[in-house]
Amino acid sequence: MLTRFSPLSGNRFGIGLGISLVVSLLFNYSQSHINQNLSTQFKASQLTVDSLTAKNHALDNQLQGLVQARDAAQLAADNTQQENEKLRRDARVRVDEVRTVIQHEDCYSQPLPGAVTERMHYY
């Protein structure tokens, strides 16, 4: 069975090809527009990431400075506490030495004056 060639069948092919071309062009235009929007959003996001990274580095540097300052302050406090403890030990030793020396004196059994006992707050 042979089919007859109809001149209209070529038109249908051309119309289908034209519609397909128009749809393809519209799709490509749409994709191009979407790609352009995504590119713009990506650039904005990259700028935000760069800005936040720089801020993160600045905060890290600030934190390191604060940690170093805290460590230095703790070291100074520890040194001051050790020095105070040493001074208190030295004062106790001197008080014991004085008590040992005056133990056999006549004034040993007499109470100390109020001004002296007020200054002996470390005991």
Buried (B, 14 or more C-beta within 10 A) or exposed (E): EEEEEEEEEEEEEEEEEEEEEEEEEEEEEEEEEEEEEEEEEEEEEEEEEEEEEEEEEEEEEEEEEEEEEEEEEEEEEEEEEEEEEEEEEEEEEEEEEEEEEEEEEEEEEEEEEEEEEEEEEEE
